[in-house]
Amino acid sequence: MNYRQAAGVAEPLIRPIAVLCMMVRGMRALIALALLLSGCNSNGIPAPSVGQWVAYGGTEPTINQGPPMSFAFPGPNQTAGYFYTQLPIVPKTGQTLTLTFSVDGSNPVWQNNPNGGDSGAPTMHLFLWRKGDDLSCNGDLAQYRMFAARTPLVLGDNQIISVPLTTDTWTGCYAAHSTDAQWSDLLNNLLGAGFTFGGQYFAGHGIYPSTGSATFKVNSFTVQ
Protein backbone atom coordinates (compact mmCIF):
# COMPACT_ATOMS: atom_id res chain seq x y z
CA MET A 1 0.00 0.00 0.00
CA ASN A 2 1.53 3.30 -1.06
CA TYR A 3 1.21 6.64 0.78
CA ARG A 4 -1.77 7.86 -1.27
CA GLN A 5 -3.71 4.64 -0.58
CA ALA A 6 -2.93 4.87 3.13
CA ALA A 7 -4.08 8.46 3.23
CA GLY A 8 -7.15 7.80 1.15
CA VAL A 9 -9.46 7.39 4.13
CA ALA A 10 -8.47 10.79 5.53
CA GLU A 11 -8.53 12.74 2.25
CA PRO A 12 -12.33 13.27 2.15
CA LEU A 13 -12.04 15.01 5.55
CA ILE A 14 -8.74 16.80 4.94
CA ARG A 15 -9.81 18.39 1.68
CA PRO A 16 -12.90 20.22 3.06
CA ILE A 17 -10.85 21.45 6.01
CA ALA A 18 -8.16 22.76 3.69
CA VAL A 19 -10.77 24.51 1.55
CA LEU A 20 -12.33 26.03 4.67
CA CYS A 21 -8.96 27.31 5.85
CA MET A 22 -8.37 28.89 2.45
CA MET A 23 -11.78 30.57 2.63
CA VAL A 24 -11.05 31.96 6.10
CA ARG A 25 -7.70 33.31 4.95
CA GLY A 26 -9.42 34.87 1.94
CA MET A 27 -12.06 36.51 4.11
CA ARG A 28 -9.38 37.94 6.40
CA ALA A 29 -7.56 39.36 3.41
CA LEU A 30 -10.76 40.95 2.07
CA ILE A 31 -11.53 42.49 5.47
CA ALA A 32 -8.00 43.88 5.72
CA LEU A 33 -8.27 45.29 2.19
CA ALA A 34 -11.65 46.86 2.93
CA LEU A 35 -10.30 48.51 6.07
CA LEU A 36 -7.28 49.78 4.17
CA LEU A 37 -9.40 51.26 1.41
CA SER A 38 -11.86 52.81 3.84
CA GLY A 39 -9.11 54.31 6.02
CA CYS A 40 -10.73 52.89 9.14
CA ASN A 41 -9.72 50.39 11.79
CA SER A 42 -11.78 47.36 12.82
CA ASN A 43 -14.04 49.55 15.00
CA GLY A 44 -14.86 51.94 12.17
CA ILE A 45 -12.58 54.65 13.57
CA PRO A 46 -11.05 56.70 10.72
CA ALA A 47 -7.26 56.50 10.43
CA PRO A 48 -5.99 59.73 8.84
CA SER A 49 -2.81 60.22 6.87
CA VAL A 50 -0.37 63.04 7.60
CA GLY A 51 -2.07 66.34 6.86
CA GLN A 52 -5.51 64.77 6.41
CA TRP A 53 -8.23 65.75 8.88
CA VAL A 54 -11.02 63.33 9.76
CA ALA A 55 -14.03 63.46 12.08
CA TYR A 56 -15.60 60.86 14.34
CA GLY A 57 -18.88 60.77 16.18
CA GLY A 58 -21.55 59.39 13.87
CA THR A 59 -23.08 62.62 12.52
CA GLU A 60 -20.04 64.81 11.91
CA PRO A 61 -19.97 67.75 9.48
CA THR A 62 -18.14 67.65 6.16
CA ILE A 63 -14.53 68.79 6.43
CA ASN A 64 -12.96 71.16 3.92
CA GLN A 65 -9.35 69.92 3.87
CA GLY A 66 -8.09 73.28 2.64
CA PRO A 67 -5.57 74.39 3.56
CA PRO A 68 -6.66 75.73 5.90
CA MET A 69 -8.86 72.96 7.26
CA SER A 70 -12.35 74.21 8.06
CA PHE A 71 -15.93 73.09 8.60
CA ALA A 72 -19.32 74.58 9.33
CA PHE A 73 -20.88 73.49 12.60
CA PRO A 74 -23.92 71.40 11.71
CA GLY A 75 -27.50 72.23 12.59
CA PRO A 76 -29.99 70.02 14.46
CA ASN A 77 -29.75 66.24 13.92
CA GLN A 78 -25.96 66.48 13.53
CA THR A 79 -23.16 67.20 15.99
CA ALA A 80 -19.48 68.16 15.98
CA GLY A 81 -17.40 65.88 18.24
CA TYR A 82 -13.90 64.58 17.40
CA PHE A 83 -11.56 66.06 14.78
CA TYR A 84 -8.00 64.80 14.34
CA THR A 85 -5.08 64.29 11.97
CA GLN A 86 -1.86 62.27 11.89
CA LEU A 87 1.11 64.26 13.08
CA PRO A 88 4.15 64.48 10.77
CA ILE A 89 6.48 63.23 13.53
CA VAL A 90 6.30 60.91 16.51
CA PRO A 91 5.75 63.34 19.39
CA LYS A 92 7.96 63.20 22.45
CA THR A 93 7.31 63.86 26.11
CA GLY A 94 8.08 67.48 26.91
CA GLN A 95 7.18 68.85 23.49
CA THR A 96 4.22 71.21 23.13
CA LEU A 97 1.07 70.72 21.05
CA THR A 98 -0.39 74.02 19.81
CA LEU A 99 -3.63 74.72 17.97
CA THR A 100 -4.30 78.15 16.47
CA PHE A 101 -7.87 78.50 15.24
CA SER A 102 -10.71 80.85 14.36
CA VAL A 103 -14.42 80.53 15.05
CA ASP A 104 -16.55 82.85 12.96
CA GLY A 105 -20.32 83.01 12.97
CA SER A 106 -23.60 84.76 13.48
CA ASN A 107 -25.21 84.47 16.92
CA PRO A 108 -24.91 80.69 17.39
CA VAL A 109 -27.01 79.25 20.22
CA TRP A 110 -25.10 76.17 21.29
CA GLN A 111 -26.72 72.89 22.31
CA ASN A 112 -25.20 69.63 23.51
CA ASN A 113 -25.67 66.34 21.71
CA PRO A 114 -29.13 65.18 22.90
CA ASN A 115 -27.83 61.60 23.08
CA GLY A 116 -24.54 62.46 24.79
CA GLY A 117 -25.61 62.96 28.40
CA ASP A 118 -23.82 66.31 28.60
CA SER A 119 -25.02 69.79 29.50
CA GLY A 120 -23.82 73.32 30.06
CA ALA A 121 -21.84 75.81 28.00
CA PRO A 122 -19.82 74.45 25.04
CA THR A 123 -16.14 73.64 25.47
CA MET A 124 -13.29 72.25 23.43
CA HIS A 125 -10.19 70.21 24.32
CA LEU A 126 -6.98 69.20 22.64
CA PHE A 127 -7.02 65.48 21.97
CA LEU A 128 -4.67 62.49 21.51
CA TRP A 129 -5.90 59.10 20.31
CA ARG A 130 -3.94 55.86 20.50
CA LYS A 131 -4.29 53.10 17.91
CA GLY A 132 -6.26 49.99 18.90
CA ASP A 133 -9.02 51.67 20.90
CA ASP A 134 -12.29 49.73 21.17
CA LEU A 135 -14.15 52.69 22.77
CA SER A 136 -14.89 50.68 25.92
CA CYS A 137 -12.65 52.68 28.30
CA ASN A 138 -11.94 49.38 30.09
CA GLY A 139 -8.61 48.92 31.89
CA ASP A 140 -5.69 50.48 30.05
CA LEU A 141 -8.07 51.43 27.23
CA ALA A 142 -9.27 54.26 29.48
CA GLN A 143 -5.97 55.98 28.60
CA TYR A 144 -6.23 55.50 24.80
CA ARG A 145 -8.12 58.79 24.40
CA MET A 146 -6.48 61.67 26.22
CA PHE A 147 -7.79 65.22 26.63
CA ALA A 148 -6.29 68.50 27.83
CA ALA A 149 -6.91 72.23 28.27
CA ARG A 150 -10.68 72.55 28.53
CA THR A 151 -11.45 75.85 26.82
CA PRO A 152 -14.75 77.75 26.40
CA LEU A 153 -15.92 77.78 22.79
CA VAL A 154 -16.35 81.42 21.70
CA LEU A 155 -16.32 83.35 18.45
CA GLY A 156 -13.02 84.98 17.56
CA ASP A 157 -10.00 84.85 15.25
CA ASN A 158 -6.52 83.46 15.95
CA GLN A 159 -7.33 81.84 19.27
CA ILE A 160 -4.59 79.61 20.73
CA ILE A 161 -4.58 76.48 22.85
CA SER A 162 -1.10 75.23 23.75
CA VAL A 163 -0.39 72.24 26.00
CA PRO A 164 2.84 70.44 26.98
CA LEU A 165 2.98 66.71 26.26
CA THR A 166 3.36 65.60 29.86
CA THR A 167 1.31 63.15 31.89
CA ASP A 168 0.18 65.75 34.42
CA THR A 169 -1.63 67.86 31.80
CA TRP A 170 -3.62 65.11 30.03
CA THR A 171 -6.42 62.88 31.35
CA GLY A 172 -8.28 59.88 29.96
CA CYS A 173 -11.84 58.57 29.98
CA TYR A 174 -12.29 58.91 33.73
CA ALA A 175 -10.20 62.07 34.24
CA ALA A 176 -7.21 60.00 35.39
CA HIS A 177 -3.61 60.67 34.38
CA SER A 178 -1.58 58.02 32.54
CA THR A 179 1.30 56.13 34.02
CA ASP A 180 4.66 56.78 32.38
CA ALA A 181 4.39 53.45 30.54
CA GLN A 182 0.87 54.18 29.27
CA TRP A 183 1.94 57.64 28.13
CA SER A 184 4.96 56.30 26.26
CA ASP A 185 2.81 53.68 24.54
CA LEU A 186 0.30 56.37 23.54
CA LEU A 187 2.88 58.64 21.92
CA ASN A 188 4.59 55.76 20.11
CA ASN A 189 1.31 54.34 18.78
CA LEU A 190 -0.62 57.49 18.00
CA LEU A 191 -3.64 57.24 15.70
CA GLY A 192 -4.08 60.98 15.60
CA ALA A 193 -4.11 64.31 17.40
CA GLY A 194 -6.63 67.11 17.24
CA PHE A 195 -9.49 68.62 19.21
CA THR A 196 -12.95 67.77 20.50
CA PHE A 197 -16.19 69.54 21.41
CA GLY A 198 -18.45 68.90 24.37
CA GLY A 199 -20.19 70.54 27.30
CA GLN A 200 -19.23 70.85 30.96
CA TYR A 201 -18.97 67.14 31.78
CA PHE A 202 -17.72 65.28 28.69
CA ALA A 203 -14.87 66.36 26.45
CA GLY A 204 -16.12 65.06 23.12
CA HIS A 205 -19.79 64.10 23.19
CA GLY A 206 -20.62 66.72 20.61
CA ILE A 207 -22.35 70.08 20.15
CA TYR A 208 -24.33 71.96 17.50
CA PRO A 209 -25.95 75.40 17.07
CA SER A 210 -29.74 75.20 17.33
CA THR A 211 -29.99 78.66 15.75
CA GLY A 212 -27.45 80.93 14.15
CA SER A 213 -24.32 79.62 12.47
CA ALA A 214 -20.60 79.14 13.05
CA THR A 215 -17.53 78.00 11.11
CA PHE A 216 -14.33 76.56 12.58
CA LYS A 217 -10.95 77.04 10.88
CA VAL A 218 -7.56 75.55 11.80
CA ASN A 219 -4.92 78.22 11.20
CA SER A 220 -2.08 75.97 12.38
CA PHE A 221 -1.54 72.79 14.37
CA THR A 222 1.99 72.02 15.48
CA VAL A 223 4.05 69.90 17.82
CA GLN A 224 7.53 71.13 18.73
C-alpha positions in Angstrom: 0.0 0.0 0.0 1.5 3.3 -1.1 1.2 6.6 0.8 -1.8 7.9 -1.3 -3.7 4.6 -0.6 -2.9 4.9 3.1 -4.1 8.5 3.2 -7.1 7.8 1.1 -9.5 7.4 4.1 -8.5 10.8 5.5 -8.5 12.7 2.3 -12.3 13.3 2.2 -12.0 15.0 5.5 -8.7 16.8 4.9 -9.8 18.4 1.7 -12.9 20.2 3.1 -10.9 21.5 6.0 -8.2 22.8 3.7 -10.8 24.5 1.6 -12.3 26.0 4.7 -9.0 27.3 5.9 -8.4 28.9 2.4 -11.8 30.6 2.6 -11.1 32.0 6.1 -7.7 33.3 5.0 -9.4 34.9 1.9 -12.1 36.5 4.1 -9.4 37.9 6.4 -7.6 39.4 3.4 -10.8 40.9 2.1 -11.5 42.5 5.5 -8.0 43.9 5.7 -8.3 45.3 2.2 -11.7 46.9 2.9 -10.3 48.5 6.1 -7.3 49.8 4.2 -9.4 51.3 1.4 -11.9 52.8 3.8 -9.1 54.3 6.0 -10.7 52.9 9.1 -9.7 50.4 11.8 -11.8 47.4 12.8 -14.0 49.6 15.0 -14.9 51.9 12.2 -12.6 54.6 13.6 -11.1 56.7 10.7 -7.3 56.5 10.4 -6.0 59.7 8.8 -2.8 60.2 6.9 -0.4 63.0 7.6 -2.1 66.3 6.9 -5.5 64.8 6.4 -8.2 65.7 8.9 -11.0 63.3 9.8 -14.0 63.5 12.1 -15.6 60.9 14.3 -18.9 60.8 16.2 -21.5 59.4 13.9 -23.1 62.6 12.5 -20.0 64.8 11.9 -20.0 67.8 9.5 -18.1 67.6 6.2 -14.5 68.8 6.4 -13.0 71.2 3.9 -9.3 69.9 3.9 -8.1 73.3 2.6 -5.6 74.4 3.6 -6.7 75.7 5.9 -8.9 73.0 7.3 -12.4 74.2 8.1 -15.9 73.1 8.6 -19.3 74.6 9.3 -20.9 73.5 12.6 -23.9 71.4 11.7 -27.5 72.2 12.6 -30.0 70.0 14.5 -29.7 66.2 13.9 -26.0 66.5 13.5 -23.2 67.2 16.0 -19.5 68.2 16.0 -17.4 65.9 18.2 -13.9 64.6 17.4 -11.6 66.1 14.8 -8.0 64.8 14.3 -5.1 64.3 12.0 -1.9 62.3 11.9 1.1 64.3 13.1 4.2 64.5 10.8 6.5 63.2 13.5 6.3 60.9 16.5 5.7 63.3 19.4 8.0 63.2 22.5 7.3 63.9 26.1 8.1 67.5 26.9 7.2 68.9 23.5 4.2 71.2 23.1 1.1 70.7 21.1 -0.4 74.0 19.8 -3.6 74.7 18.0 -4.3 78.2 16.5 -7.9 78.5 15.2 -10.7 80.9 14.4 -14.4 80.5 15.0 -16.6 82.9 13.0 -20.3 83.0 13.0 -23.6 84.8 13.5 -25.2 84.5 16.9 -24.9 80.7 17.4 -27.0 79.3 20.2 -25.1 76.2 21.3 -26.7 72.9 22.3 -25.2 69.6 23.5 -25.7 66.3 21.7 -29.1 65.2 22.9 -27.8 61.6 23.1 -24.5 62.5 24.8 -25.6 63.0 28.4 -23.8 66.3 28.6 -25.0 69.8 29.5 -23.8 73.3 30.1 -21.8 75.8 28.0 -19.8 74.4 25.0 -16.1 73.6 25.5 -13.3 72.2 23.4 -10.2 70.2 24.3 -7.0 69.2 22.6 -7.0 65.5 22.0 -4.7 62.5 21.5 -5.9 59.1 20.3 -3.9 55.9 20.5 -4.3 53.1 17.9 -6.3 50.0 18.9 -9.0 51.7 20.9 -12.3 49.7 21.2 -14.1 52.7 22.8 -14.9 50.7 25.9 -12.6 52.7 28.3 -11.9 49.4 30.1 -8.6 48.9 31.9 -5.7 50.5 30.0 -8.1 51.4 27.2 -9.3 54.3 29.5 -6.0 56.0 28.6 -6.2 55.5 24.8 -8.1 58.8 24.4 -6.5 61.7 26.2 -7.8 65.2 26.6 -6.3 68.5 27.8 -6.9 72.2 28.3 -10.7 72.6 28.5 -11.4 75.9 26.8 -14.7 77.7 26.4 -15.9 77.8 22.8 -16.3 81.4 21.7 -16.3 83.4 18.5 -13.0 85.0 17.6 -10.0 84.9 15.3 -6.5 83.5 16.0 -7.3 81.8 19.3 -4.6 79.6 20.7 -4.6 76.5 22.9 -1.1 75.2 23.8 -0.4 72.2 26.0 2.8 70.4 27.0 3.0 66.7 26.3 3.4 65.6 29.9 1.3 63.1 31.9 0.2 65.8 34.4 -1.6 67.9 31.8 -3.6 65.1 30.0 -6.4 62.9 31.3 -8.3 59.9 30.0 -11.8 58.6 30.0 -12.3 58.9 33.7 -10.2 62.1 34.2 -7.2 60.0 35.4 -3.6 60.7 34.4 -1.6 58.0 32.5 1.3 56.1 34.0 4.7 56.8 32.4 4.4 53.5 30.5 0.9 54.2 29.3 1.9 57.6 28.1 5.0 56.3 26.3 2.8 53.7 24.5 0.3 56.4 23.5 2.9 58.6 21.9 4.6 55.8 20.1 1.3 54.3 18.8 -0.6 57.5 18.0 -3.6 57.2 15.7 -4.1 61.0 15.6 -4.1 64.3 17.4 -6.6 67.1 17.2 -9.5 68.6 19.2 -12.9 67.8 20.5 -16.2 69.5 21.4 -18.5 68.9 24.4 -20.2 70.5 27.3 -19.2 70.8 31.0 -19.0 67.1 31.8 -17.7 65.3 28.7 -14.9 66.4 26.4 -16.1 65.1 23.1 -19.8 64.1 23.2 -20.6 66.7 20.6 -22.4 70.1 20.2 -24.3 72.0 17.5 -25.9 75.4 17.1 -29.7 75.2 17.3 -30.0 78.7 15.7 -27.4 80.9 14.2 -24.3 79.6 12.5 -20.6 79.1 13.0 -17.5 78.0 11.1 -14.3 76.6 12.6 -10.9 77.0 10.9 -7.6 75.5 11.8 -4.9 78.2 11.2 -2.1 76.0 12.4 -1.5 72.8 14.4 2.0 72.0 15.5 4.1 69.9 17.8 7.5 71.1 18.7 
